Amino acid sequence: MESQKNGDETHSIAMDQIVYHIPALLAESIDGLAIKPEGTYVDVTYGGGGHSRAILERLGPDGRLLGMDQDLDAWENRLADERFTFVHGNFAYIKNFLRYYGIGHVDGILADLGVSFHHFDAVERGFTFRADAPLDMRMNRNAPFTASELVNTYSEERLADVLYLYGELRQSRRLAAALVKARPLTTTGALVDAVRPLLKPSQEKKELSMVFQALRIEVNGELDALRKLLTQSLEVLSPGGRLAIITYHSLEDRLVKNFMRAGNIEGKVEKDFYGRVSAPLRVVNNKVIAPGDDEVARNPRSRSAKLRVAERVPIDGNVMKIIK
């Protein structure tokens, strides 16, 4: 039995070898893409390659798939298939990477925004509160900014904002004050020791998860990267192309829901002269797709997963914007 650390709980999953990541809502997300055998697709969160393998199974010999990941550890999972290209990079720059590979538009984009089992199990990366390790939390280990630098250099007010906005912690100011008082903080264990006195024992795991989530989002600029991905998707998706995104917390889901409904980050619905809604995307699943009981039993981490799918509609009679 290998112990898999997921959010605020530890689950045991029987397997013959350590798994990099178990993809959530696999069948539903692949179905949502409505894959064309000759199409071009991008899996912007490649990870262990589970979603990418499923996409390749539906592609014909002329199809093409790019798998993106900012963590070079994912390179070890690259697929030996001439239709597949591994791209080491942040999906915030998807338009630039597509241009580099000579691709103007794609037929589908898939994003699974969850943190992989690998990042929790590689305790030296500092993503989990269940082991003492360097306070790192970088998805891209070439990036200069770590969680240690965050907690040791941010002002108390700025730390409180991060904990409140990204961790949705009500006592963010008290937690920030405790972190500042405990400086310097260089390990996850020291971080836990600093905030533990402020946590309710019955809620400790949940609130520690929220603290670590907040710091991880800030370190990696996750919400800003998601905003850029969403915005650029309008420029790179062909008419009829699909955008399928799996989220795991309300901050991400709210952004995705608003964007798919209105075509902008703010979620502001625009109407034409006649009062008809004018949006660049058509929501495919009006009701969010969540995992069933069977999937949650097999993969407890998937319990918070939410899938939303939208389709690119034509612009001005099928005239697509040119990527500049």
Phi and psi in degrees as GROMACS dihedral restraints (atoms count N, CA, C in turn):
[ dihedral_restraints ]
;  ai    aj    ak    al  type     phi  dphi    fc
    3     4     5     6     1  -102.0    20    10
    4     5     6     7     1   134.0    20    10
    6     7     8     9     1   -83.3    20    10
    7     8     9    10     1   125.6    20    10
    9    10    11    12     1  -111.4    20    10
   10    11    12    13     1   124.3    20    10
   12    13    14    15     1   -97.7    20    10
   13    14    15    16     1   119.8    20    10
   15    16    17    18     1  -135.1    20    10
   16    17    18    19     1   106.0    20    10
   18    19    20    21     1    63.0    20    10
   19    20    21    22     1  -119.0    20    10
   21    22    23    24     1   -99.5    20    10
   22    23    24    25     1     9.8    20    10
   24    25    26    27     1  -139.5    20    10
   25    26    27    28     1   160.3    20    10
   27    28    29    30     1  -112.1    20    10
   28    29    30    31     1   127.6    20    10
   30    31    32    33     1  -119.4    20    10
   31    32    33    34     1   144.1    20    10
   33    34    35    36     1  -101.4    20    10
   34    35    36    37     1   128.4    20    10
   36    37    38    39     1  -127.0    20    10
   37    38    39    40     1   127.4    20    10
   39    40    41    42     1   -75.4    20    10
   40    41    42    43     1   129.0    20    10
   42    43    44    45     1  -161.8    20    10
   43    44    45    46     1   157.6    20    10
   45    46    47    48     1   -79.3    20    10
   46    47    48    49     1   -22.8    20    10
   48    49    50    51     1  -150.2    20    10
   49    50    51    52     1   165.0    20    10
   51    52    53    54     1   -64.7    20    10
   52    53    54    55     1   131.7    20    10
   54    55    56    57     1  -100.3    20    10
   55    56    57    58     1   132.0    20    10
   57    58    59    60     1   -66.7    20    10
   58    59    60    61     1   -45.0    20    10
   60    61    62    63     1  -167.9    20    10
   61    62    63    64     1   140.3    20    10
   63    64    65    66     1  -101.7    20    10
   64    65    66    67     1   113.8    20    10
   66    67    68    69     1   -65.6    20    10
   67    68    69    70     1   135.1    20    10
   69    70    71    72     1   -87.1    20    10
   70    71    72    73     1   149.8    20    10
   72    73    74    75     1    46.9    20    10
   73    74    75    76     1    44.6    20    10
   75    76    77    78     1   -60.0    20    10
   76    77    78    79     1   -56.7    20    10
   78    79    80    81     1   -63.1    20    10
   79    80    81    82     1   -41.7    20    10
   81    82    83    84     1   -65.4    20    10
   82    83    84    85     1   -40.4    20    10
   84    85    86    87     1   -71.5    20    10
   85    86    87    88     1   -37.7    20    10
   87    88    89    90     1   -68.5    20    10
   88    89    90    91     1   -41.9    20    10
   90    91    92    93     1   -60.9    20    10
   91    92    93    94     1   -39.5    20    10
   93    94    95    96     1   -61.4    20    10
   94    95    96    97     1   -29.2    20    10
   96    97    98    99     1   -73.3    20    10
   97    98    99   100     1   -17.5    20    10
   99   100   101   102     1    47.9    20    10
  100   101   102   103     1    59.1    20    10
  102   103   104   105     1   -63.9    20    10
  103   104   105   106     1   130.4    20    10
  105   106   107   108     1   -91.9    20    10
  106   107   108   109     1   132.4    20    10
  108   109   110   111     1   -55.6    20    10
  109   110   111   112     1   -32.4    20    10
  111   112   113   114     1   -97.2    20    10
  112   113   114   115     1     8.4    20    10
  114   115   116   117     1   -80.3    20    10
  115   116   117   118     1   172.4    20    10
  117   118   119   120     1  -118.5    20    10
  118   119   120   121     1   128.5    20    10
  120   121   122   123     1  -132.2    20    10
  121   122   123   124     1   158.4    20    10
  123   124   125   126     1  -131.8    20    10
  124   125   126   127     1   123.3    20    10
  126   127   128   129     1   -98.9    20    10
  127   128   129   130     1   102.0    20    10
  129   130   131   132     1   -82.7    20    10
  130   131   132   133     1    -4.2    20    10
  132   133   134   135     1  -129.1    20    10
  133   134   135   136     1    70.1    20    10
  135   136   137   138     1   -60.5    20    10
  136   137   138   139     1   -51.4    20    10
  138   139   140   141     1    55.3    20    10
  139   140   141   142     1  -117.9    20    10
  141   142   143   144     1   -85.4    20    10
  142   143   144   145     1    -3.3    20    10
  144   145   146   147     1    83.7    20    10
  145   146   147   148     1    10.9    20    10
  147   148   149   150     1   -63.0    20    10
  148   149   150   151     1   -48.2    20    10
  150   151   152   153     1   -66.8    20    10
  151   152   153   154     1   -38.6    20    10
  153   154   155   156     1   -63.6    20    10
  154   155   156   157     1   -41.0    20    10
  156   157   158   159     1   -58.9    20    10
  157   158   159   160     1   -41.7    20    10
  159   160   161   162     1   -67.3    20    10
  160   161   162   163     1   -35.5    20    10
  162   163   164   165     1   -65.6    20    10
  163   164   165   166     1   -45.2    20    10
  165   166   167   168     1   -61.5    20    10
  166   167   168   169     1   -32.5    20    10
  168   169   170   171     1   -63.0    20    10
  169   170   171   172     1   -25.2    20    10
  171   172   173   174     1   -99.8    20    10
  172   173   174   175     1    -7.5    20    10
  174   175   176   177     1   -85.2    20    10
  175   176   177   178     1   146.2    20    10
  177   178   179   180     1   -86.4    20    10
  178   179   180   181     1  -174.3    20    10
  180   181   182   183     1   -63.1    20    10
  181   182   183   184     1   -23.6    20    10
  183   184   185   186     1   -97.2    20    10
  184   185   186   187     1     1.7    20    10
  186   187   188   189     1   -75.6    20    10
  187   188   189   190     1   165.3    20    10
  189   190   191   192     1  -145.0    20    10
  190   191   192   193     1   140.7    20    10
  192   193   194   195     1  -135.7    20    10
  193   194   195   196     1   130.8    20    10
  195   196   197   198     1  -107.3    20    10
  196   197   198   199     1   132.1    20    10
  198   199   200   201     1  -112.7    20    10
  199   200   201   202     1   116.0    20    10
  201   202   203   204     1  -103.9    20    10
  202   203   204   205     1   142.9    20    10
  204   205   206   207     1  -161.3    20    10
  205   206   207   208     1   135.5    20    10
  207   208   209   210     1   -82.4    20    10
  208   209   210   211     1   -12.6    20    10
  210   211   212   213     1   -95.8    20    10
  211   212   213   214     1   117.9    20    10
  213   214   215   216     1   -66.5    20    10
  214   215   216   217     1   -15.0    20    10
  216   217   218   219     1   -58.5    20    10
  217   218   219   220     1   -29.6    20    10
  219   220   221   222     1   -67.7    20    10
  220   221   222   223     1   -20.3    20    10
  222   223   224   225     1   -57.7    20    10
  223   224   225   226     1   -34.1    20    10
  225   226   227   228     1   -64.9    20    10
  226   227   228   229     1   -18.5    20    10
  228   229   230   231     1   -99.4    20    10
  229   230   231   232     1     9.0    20    10
  231   232   233   234     1   -60.8    20    10
  232   233   234   235     1   149.0    20    10
  234   235   236   237     1   -92.7    20    10
  235   236   237   238     1   136.9    20    10
  237   238   239   240     1   -87.7    20    10
  238   239   240   241     1    81.7    20    10
  240   241   242   243     1  -147.8    20    10
  241   242   243   244     1   128.0    20    10
  243   244   245   246     1   -64.7    20    10
  244   245   246   247     1   -16.5    20    10
  246   247   248   249     1   -84.3    20    10
  247   248   249   250     1    -6.9    20    10
  249   250   251   252     1  -109.8    20    10
  250   251   252   253     1   139.3    20    10
  252   253   254   255     1  -129.8    20    10
  253   254   255   256     1   125.7    20    10
  255   256   257   258     1   -87.8    20    10
  256   257   258   259     1   132.9    20    10
  258   259   260   261     1  -121.1    20    10
  259   260   261   262     1   118.5    20    10
  261   262   263   264     1   -87.7    20    10
  262   263   264   265     1   105.0    20    10
  264   265   266   267     1   178.7    20    10
  265   266   267   268     1   166.6    20    10
  267   268   269   270     1   -85.8    20    10
  268   269   270   271     1   134.6    20    10
  270   271   272   273     1   -66.0    20    10
  271   272   273   274     1    -7.9    20    10
  273   274   275   276     1   -62.7    20    10
  274   275   276   277     1   -18.5    20    10
  276   277   278   279     1  -114.6    20    10
  277   278   279   280     1    32.9    20    10
  279   280   281   282     1   -57.8    20    10
  280   281   282   283     1   -38.7    20    10
  282   283   284   285     1   -63.5    20    10
  283   284   285   286     1   -42.1    20    10
  285   286   287   288     1   -66.1    20    10
  286   287   288   289     1   -40.8    20    10
  288   289   290   291     1   -66.5    20    10
  289   290   291   292     1   -39.9    20    10
  291   292   293   294     1   -63.6    20    10
  292   293   294   295     1   -40.8    20    10
  294   295   296   297     1   -62.0    20    10
  295   296   297   298     1   -40.9    20    10
  297   298   299   300     1   -59.5    20    10
  298   299   300   301     1   -38.2    20    10
  300   301   302   303     1   -91.1    20    10
  301   302   303   304     1    12.1    20    10
  303   304   305   306     1    72.3    20    10
  304   305   306   307     1    27.9    20    10
  306   307   308   309     1  -108.8    20    10
  307   308   309   310     1   122.4    20    10
  309   310   311   312     1   -83.8    20    10
  310   311   312   313     1   -51.5    20    10
  312   313   314   315     1  -139.0    20    10
  313   314   315   316     1   156.6    20    10
  315   316   317   318     1  -125.0    20    10
  316   317   318   319     1   162.6    20    10
  318   319   320   321     1   -95.6    20    10
  319   320   321   322     1    -7.6    20    10
  321   322   323   324     1  -173.3    20    10
  322   323   324   325     1   147.1    20    10
  324   325   326   327     1  -129.9    20    10
  325   326   327   328     1   129.9    20    10
  327   328   329   330     1  -120.0    20    10
  328   329   330   331     1   134.7    20    10
  330   331   332   333     1  -135.8    20    10
  331   332   333   334     1   124.9    20    10
  333   334   335   336     1  -110.8    20    10
  334   335   336   337     1   102.5    20    10
  336   337   338   339     1   -82.1    20    10
  337   338   339   340     1     2.8    20    10
  339   340   341   342     1   -74.1    20    10
  340   341   342   343     1   154.0    20    10
  342   343   344   345     1   -76.3    20    10
  343   344   345   346     1   132.7    20    10
  345   346   347   348     1   -74.5    20    10
  346   347   348   349     1   159.8    20    10
  348   349   350   351     1   -53.6    20    10
  349   350   351   352     1   -39.5    20    10
  351   352   353   354     1   -55.2    20    10
  352   353   354   355     1   -42.7    20    10
  354   355   356   357     1   -69.6    20    10
  355   356   357   358     1   -32.7    20    10
  357   358   359   360     1   -75.3    20    10
  358   359   360   361     1   -37.4    20    10
  360   361   362   363     1   -76.4    20    10
  361   362   363   364     1   -28.8    20    10
  363   364   365   366     1   -80.5    20    10
  364   365   366   367     1    79.3    20    10
  366   367   368   369     1   -59.7    20    10
  367   368   369   370     1   -25.3    20    10
  369   370   371   372     1   -66.6    20    10
  370   371   372   373     1   -12.3    20    10
  372   373   374   375     1   -80.5    20    10
  373   374   375   376     1   -15.8    20    10
  375   376   377   378     1    79.9    20    10
  376   377   378   379     1    23.1    20    10
  378   379   380   381     1   -87.5    20    10
  379   380   381   382     1   -15.4    20    10
  381   382   383   384     1  -118.5    20    10
  382   383   384   385     1   147.4    20    10
  384   385   386   387     1   -88.5    20    10
  385   386   387   388     1     1.2    20    10
  387   388   389   390     1   -88.5    20    10
  388   389   390   391     1    -0.3    20    10
  390   391   392   393     1  -149.0    20    10
  391   392   393   394     1   147.4    20    10
  393   394   395   396     1   -82.3    20    10
  394   395   396   397     1   124.1    20    10
  396   397   398   399     1  -155.2    20    10
  397   398   399   400     1   167.2    20    10
  399   400   401   402     1   -55.7    20    10
  400   401   402   403     1   141.9    20    10
  402   403   404   405     1   -81.1    20    10
  403   404   405   406     1    87.9    20    10
  405   406   407   408     1  -111.7    20    10
  406   407   408   409     1   -80.7    20    10
  408   409   410   411     1    71.1    20    10
  409   410   411   412     1    15.7    20    10
  411   412   413   414     1   -82.2    20    10
  412   413   414   415     1   128.2    20    10
  414   415   416   417     1   -70.6    20    10
  415   416   417   418     1   -40.1    20    10
  417   418   419   420     1  -103.8    20    10
  418   419   420   421     1   106.8    20    10
  420   421   422   423     1   -71.1    20    10
  421   422   423   424     1    -5.2    20    10
  423   424   425   426     1   -86.9    20    10
  424   425   426   427     1   -11.6    20    10
  426   427   428   429     1   -70.8    20    10
  427   428   429   430     1   144.2    20    10
  429   430   431   432     1   -81.7    20    10
  430   431   432   433     1   -20.2    20    10
  432   433   434   435     1   -94.9    20    10
  433   434   435   436     1   121.5    20    10
  435   436   437   438     1  -113.5    20    10
  436   437   438   439     1   169.5    20    10
  438   439   440   441     1   -65.3    20    10
  439   440   441   442     1   -30.9    20    10
  441   442   443   444     1   -63.0    20    10
  442   443   444   445     1   -45.0    20    10
  444   445   446   447     1   -63.0    20    10
  445   446   447   448     1   -38.2    20    10
  447   448   449   450     1   -59.7    20    10
  448   449   450   451     1   -54.9    20    10
  450   451   452   453     1   -72.5    20    10
  451   452   453   454     1   -18.6    20    10
  453   454   455   456     1   -96.8    20    10
  454   455   456   457     1   -13.5    20    10
  456   457   458   459     1  -118.3    20    10
  457   458   459   460     1   -23.7    20    10
  459   460   461   462     1   -68.4    20    10
  460   461   462   463     1   146.3    20    10
  462   463   464   465     1   -67.0    20    10
  463   464   465   466     1   161.0    20    10
  465   466   467   468     1   -59.6    20    10
  466   467   468   469     1   -39.4    20    10
  468   469   470   471     1   -65.8    20    10
  469   470   471   472     1   -42.0    20    10
  471   472   473   474     1   -68.4    20    10
  472   473   474   475     1   -38.2    20    10
  474   475   476   477     1   -61.4    20    10
  475   476   477   478     1   -42.6    20    10
  477   478   479   480     1   -61.7    20    10
  478   479   480   481     1   -39.3    20    10
  480   481   482   483     1   -63.0    20    10
  481   482   483   484     1   -42.9    20    10
  483   484   485   486     1   -61.4    20    10
  484   485   486   487     1   -46.3    20    10
  486   487   488   489     1   -66.0    20    10
  487   488   489   490     1   -35.1    20    10
  489   490   491   492     1   -76.7    20    10
  490   491   492   493     1   -45.6    20    10
  492   493   494   495     1   -74.3    20    10
  493   494   495   496     1   -41.6    20    10
  495   496   497   498     1  -101.8    20    10
  496   497   498   499     1   -18.5    20    10
  498   499   500   501     1  -109.5    20    10
  499   500   501   502     1   -11.2    20    10
  501   502   503   504     1    53.1    20    10
  502   503   504   505     1    42.3    20    10
  504   505   506   507     1   -93.9    20    10
  505   506   507   508     1   122.0    20    10
  507   508   509   510     1   -66.7    20    10
  508   509   510   511     1   -35.3    20    10
  510   511   512   513     1   -96.9    20    10
  511   512   513   514     1    41.0    20    10
  513   514   515   516     1   -59.6    20    10
  514   515   516   517     1   -36.4    20    10
  516   517   518   519     1   -68.0    20    10
  517   518   519   520     1   -41.5    20    10
  519   520   521   522     1   -66.7    20    10
  520   521   522   523     1   -39.1    20    10
  522   523   524   525     1   -65.6    20    10
  523   524   525   526     1   -42.4    20    10
  525   526   527   528     1   -62.8    20    10
  526   527   528   529     1   -41.7    20    10
  528   529   530   531     1   -61.7    20    10
  529   530   531   532     1   -39.7    20    10
  531   532   533   534     1   -65.6    20    10
  532   533   534   535     1   -38.4    20    10
  534   535   536   537     1   -66.7    20    10
  535   536   537   538     1   -43.5    20    10
  537   538   539   540     1   -62.9    20    10
  538   539   540   541     1   -41.5    20    10
  540   541   542   543     1   -64.7    20    10
  541   542   543   544     1   -32.1    20    10
  543   544   545   546     1   -87.1    20    10
  544   545   546   547     1    -1.0    20    10
  546   547   548   549     1   -58.9    20    10
  547   548   549   550     1   148.3    20    10
  549   550   551   552     1   -81.3    20    10
  550   551   552   553     1   143.9    20    10
  552   553   554   555     1  -114.1    20    10
  553   554   555   556     1   121.2    20    10
  555   556   557   558     1  -125.0    20    10
  556   557   558   559     1    -8.1    20    10
  558   559   560   561     1  -131.3    20    10
  559   560   561   562     1   159.0    20    10
  561   562   563   564     1   -64.8    20    10
  562   563   564   565     1   -34.8    20    10
  564   565   566   567     1   -62.8    20    10
  565   566   567   568     1   -42.4    20    10
  567   568   569   570     1   -64.6    20    10
  568   569   570   571     1   -37.3    20    10
  570   571   572   573     1   -63.7    20    10
  571   572   573   574     1   -46.2    20    10
  573   574   575   576     1   -61.5    20    10
  574   575   576   577     1   -44.1    20    10
  576   577   578   579     1   -61.6    20    10
  577   578   579   580     1   -33.4    20    10
  579   580   581   582     1   -70.3    20    10
  580   581   582   583     1   -36.2    20    10
  582   583   584   585     1   -99.8    20    10
  583   584   585   586     1   -17.9    20    10
  585   586   587   588     1   -55.3    20    10
  586   587   588   589     1   -41.0    20    10
  588   589   590   591     1   -59.4    20    10
  589   590   591   592     1   -18.9    20    10
  591   592   593   594     1   -93.7    20    10
  592   593   594   595     1    -4.6    20    10
  594   595   596   597     1   -99.7    20    10
  595   596   597   598     1   145.2    20    10
  597   598   599   600     1   -74.4    20    10
  598   599   600   601     1   130.7    20    10
  600   601   602   603     1   -52.0    20    10
  601   602   603   604     1   -38.5    20    10
  603   604   605   606     1   -71.1    20    10
  604   605   606   607     1   -19.7    20    10
  606   607   608   609     1  -114.8    20    10
  607   608   609   610     1    10.1    20    10
  609   610   611   612     1   -59.4    20    10
  610   611   612   613     1   -49.1    20    10
  612   613   614   615     1   -62.4    20    10
  613   614   615   616     1   -43.4    20    10
  615   616   617   618     1   -62.9    20    10
  616   617   618   619     1   -45.8    20    10
  618   619   620   621     1   -71.9    20    10
  619   620   621   622     1   -33.6    20    10
  621   622   623   624     1   -64.0    20    10
  622   623   624   625     1   -39.8    20    10
  624   625   626   627     1   -59.5    20    10
  625   626   627   628     1   -39.9    20    10
  627   628   629   630     1   -68.2    20    10
  628   629   630   631     1   -37.8    20    10
  630   631   632   633     1   -63.7    20    10
  631   632   633   634     1   -48.7    20    10
  633   634   635   636     1   -65.6    20    10
  634   635   636   637     1   -37.4    20    10
  636   637   638   639     1   -60.9    20    10
  637   638   639   640     1   -45.2    20    10
  639   640   641   642     1   -61.1    20    10
  640   641   642   643     1   -46.4    20    10
  642   643   644   645     1   -66.4    20    10
  643   644   645   646     1   -40.9    20    10
  645   646   647   648     1   -62.7    20    10
  646   647   648   649     1   -43.5    20    10
  648   649   650   651     1   -61.1    20    10
  649   650   651   652     1   -41.8    20    10
  651   652   653   654     1   -69.0    20    10
  652   653   654   655     1   -44.9    20    10
  654   655   656   657     1   -58.8    20    10
  655   656   657   658     1   -41.8    20    10
  657   658   659   660     1   -97.3    20    10
  658   659   660   661     1     0.4    20    10
  660   661   662   663     1    55.7    20    10
  661   662   663   664     1    42.0    20    10
  663   664   665   666     1   -64.9    20    10
  664   665   666   667     1   -42.8    20    10
  666   667   668   669     1   -72.9    20    10
  667   668   669   670     1   -34.7    20    10
  669   670   671   672     1   -65.3    20    10
  670   671   672   673     1   -41.3    20    10
  672   673   674   675     1   -63.2    20    10
  673   674   675   676     1   -39.7    20    10
  675   676   677   678     1   -64.3    20    10
  676   677   678   679     1   -42.3    20    10
  678   679   680   681     1   -58.7    20    10
  679   680   681   682     1   -41.7    20    10
  681   682   683   684     1   -68.2    20    10
  682   683   684   685     1   -40.0    20    10
  684   685   686   687     1   -61.2    20    10
  685   686   687   688     1   -47.4    20    10
  687   688   689   690     1   -60.6    20    10
  688   689   690   691     1   -47.4    20    10
  690   691   692   693     1   -61.7    20    10
  691   692   693   694     1   -44.3    20    10
  693   694   695   696     1   -72.3    20    10
  694   695   696   697     1   -22.3    20    10
  696   697   698   699     1   -59.8    20    10
  697   698   699   700     1   -31.1    20    10
  699   700   701   702     1   -66.7    20    10
  700   701   702   703     1   -28.3    20    10
  702   703   704   705     1   -85.5    20    10
  703   704   705   706     1   -26.5    20    10
  705   706   707   708     1  -105.7    20    10
  706   707   708   709     1   -14.3    20    10
  708   709   710   711     1   -80.7    20    10
  709   710   711   712     1   133.1    20    10
  711   712   713   714     1   -73.1    20    10
  712   713   714   715     1   159.4    20    10
  714   715   716   717     1   -55.0    20    10
  715   716   717   718     1   129.2    20    10
  717   718   719   720     1    87.9    20    10
  718   719   720   721     1    -8.1    20    10
  720   721   722   723     1   -68.1    20    10
  721   722   723   724     1   150.0    20    10
  723   724   725   726     1  -109.7    20    10
  724   725   726   727     1   145.0    20    10
  726   727   728   729     1  -118.2    20    10
  727   728   729   730     1   116.0    20    10
  729   730   731   732     1  -120.3    20    10
  730   731   732   733     1   120.6    20    10
  732   733   734   735     1  -131.2    20    10
  733   734   735   736     1   129.6    20    10
  735   736   737   738     1  -105.5    20    10
  736   737   738   739     1   122.2    20    10
  738   739   740   741     1  -112.8    20    10
  739   740   741   742     1   165.2    20    10
  741   742   743   744     1  -131.3    20    10
  742   743   744   745     1    -6.6    20    10
  744   745   746   747     1  -146.3    20    10
  745   746   747   748     1   163.7    20    10
  747   748   749   750     1   -62.8    20    10
  748   749   750   751     1   -29.7    20    10
  750   751   752   753     1   -63.5    20    10
  751   752   753   754     1   -47.0    20    10
  753   754   755   756     1   -66.6    20    10
  754   755   756   757     1   -48.0    20    10
  756   757   758   759     1   -61.1    20    10
  757   758   759   760     1   -37.3    20    10
  759   760   761   762     1   -63.3    20    10
  760   761   762   763     1   -43.4    20    10
  762   763   764   765     1   -60.7    20    10
  763   764   765   766     1   -48.4    20    10
  765   766   767   768     1   -64.8    20    10
  766   767   768   769     1   -44.8    20    10
  768   769   770   771     1   -60.0    20    10
  769   770   771   772     1   -47.8    20    10
  771   772   773   774     1   -62.2    20    10
  772   773   774   775     1   -42.9    20    10
  774   775   776   777     1   -67.0    20    10
  775   776   777   778     1   -44.4    20    10
  777   778   779   780     1   -66.1    20    10
  778   779   780   781     1   -31.2    20    10
  780   781   782   783     1   -76.9    20    10
  781   782   783   784     1   -39.5    20    10
  783   784   785   786     1  -116.5    20    10
  784   785   786   787     1   -18.3    20    10
  786   787   788   789     1    83.6    20    10
  787   788   789   790     1    11.7    20    10
  789   790   791   792     1  -145.0    20    10
  790   791   792   793     1   158.5    20    10
  792   793   794   795     1   -63.9    20    10
  793   794   795   796     1   -34.0    20    10
  795   796   797   798     1   -73.4    20    10
  796   797   798   799     1   -17.6    20    10
  798   799   800   801     1    77.5    20    10
  799   800   801   802     1    20.2    20    10
  801   802   803   804     1   -82.0    20    10
  802   803   804   805     1   114.3    20    10
  804   805   806   807     1   -78.5    20    10
  805   806   807   808     1   126.6    20    10
  807   808   809   810     1  -100.4    20    10
  808   809   810   811     1   147.8    20    10
  810   811   812   813     1  -126.8    20    10
  811   812   813   814     1   152.0    20    10
  813   814   815   816     1   -83.9    20    10
  814   815   816   817     1  -172.3    20    10
  816   817   818   819     1   -58.3    20    10
  817   818   819   820     1   -30.2    20    10
  819   820   821   822     1   -93.6    20    10
  820   821   822   823     1     5.4    20    10
  822   823   824   825     1    85.0    20    10
  823   824   825   826     1     9.2    20    10
  825   826   827   828     1   -84.1    20    10
  826   827   828   829     1   141.1    20    10
  828   829   830   831     1   -64.8    20    10
  829   830   831   832     1   129.4    20    10
  831   832   833   834     1  -115.2    20    10
  832   833   834   835     1   105.8    20    10
  834   835   836   837     1  -136.6    20    10
  835   836   837   838     1   144.2    20    10
  837   838   839   840     1   -78.6    20    10
  838   839   840   841     1    -9.4    20    10
  840   841   842   843     1  -125.5    20    10
  841   842   843   844     1   148.8    20    10
  843   844   845   846     1  -112.9    20    10
  844   845   846   847     1   121.5    20    10
  846   847   848   849     1   -68.4    20    10
  847   848   849   850     1   126.3    20    10
  849   850   851   852     1   -83.4    20    10
  850   851   852   853     1   -46.1    20    10
  852   853   854   855     1  -110.6    20    10
  853   854   855   856     1   101.0    20    10
  855   856   857   858     1   -62.0    20    10
  856   857   858   859     1   -29.3    20    10
  858   859   860   861     1  -104.3    20    10
  859   860   861   862     1   129.4    20    10
  861   862   863   864     1   -57.8    20    10
  862   863   864   865     1   144.1    20    10
  864   865   866   867     1   -96.1    20    10
  865   866   867   868     1   126.0    20    10
  867   868   869   870     1  -121.1    20    10
  868   869   870   871     1   156.9    20    10
  870   871   872   873     1   -68.9    20    10
  871   872   873   874     1   149.4    20    10
  873   874   875   876     1   -81.8    20    10
  874   875   876   877     1   174.7    20    10
  876   877   878   879     1   -60.5    20    10
  877   878   879   880     1   -37.2    20    10
  879   880   881   882     1   -63.8    20    10
  880   881   882   883     1   -43.7    20    10
  882   883   884   885     1   -66.8    20    10
  883   884   885   886     1   -41.7    20    10
  885   886   887   888     1   -62.0    20    10
  886   887   888   889     1   -36.4    20    10
  888   889   890   891     1   -65.5    20    10
  889   890   891   892     1   -39.3    20    10
  891   892   893   894     1   -75.5    20    10
  892   893   894   895     1   -36.2    20    10
  894   895   896   897     1  -138.2    20    10
  895   896   897   898     1    84.1    20    10
  897   898   899   900     1   -55.4    20    10
  898   899   900   901     1   -27.6    20    10
  900   901   902   903     1   -63.1    20    10
  901   902   903   904     1   -25.1    20    10
  903   904   905   906     1   -73.2    20    10
  904   905   906   907     1    -6.5    20    10
  906   907   908   909     1   -58.8    20    10
  907   908   909   910     1   -28.2    20    10
  909   910   911   912     1   -99.5    20    10
  910   911   912   913     1     5.0    20    10
  912   913   914   915     1   -71.9    20    10
  913   914   915   916     1   140.9    20    10
  915   916   917   918     1  -135.8    20    10
  916   917   918   919     1   128.0    20    10
  918   919   920   921     1  -107.8    20    10
  919   920   921   922     1   130.7    20    10
  921   922   923   924     1  -126.6    20    10
  922   923   924   925     1   141.1    20    10
  924   925   926   927     1  -131.0    20    10
  925   926   927   928     1   136.8    20    10
  927   928   929   930     1  -138.7    20    10
  928   929   930   931     1   156.4    20    10
  930   931   932   933     1  -118.9    20    10
  931   932   933   934     1   137.1    20    10
  933   934   935   936     1   -71.9    20    10
  934   935   936   937     1   127.9    20    10
  936   937   938   939     1   -97.4    20    10
  937   938   939   940     1   156.8    20    10
  939   940   941   942     1   -61.7    20    10
  940   941   942   943     1   151.7    20    10
  942   943   944   945     1  -107.2    20    10
  943   944   945   946     1   122.1    20    10
  945   946   947   948     1    48.6    20    10
  946   947   948   949     1    56.9    20    10
  948   949   950   951     1    70.0    20    10
  949   950   951   952     1    50.5    20    10
  951   952   953   954     1    71.8    20    10
  952   953   954   955     1    13.3    20    10
  954   955   956   957     1   -89.4    20    10
  955   956   957   958     1   112.0    20    10
  957   958   959   960     1   -85.5    20    10
  958   959   960   961     1   149.4    20    10
  960   961   962   963     1   -68.9    20    10
  961   962   963   964     1   143.2    20    10
  963   964   965   966     1   -87.4    20    10
  964   965   966   967     1   135.9    20    10
  966   967   968   969     1   -69.8    20    10
  967   968   969   970     1   121.4    20    10
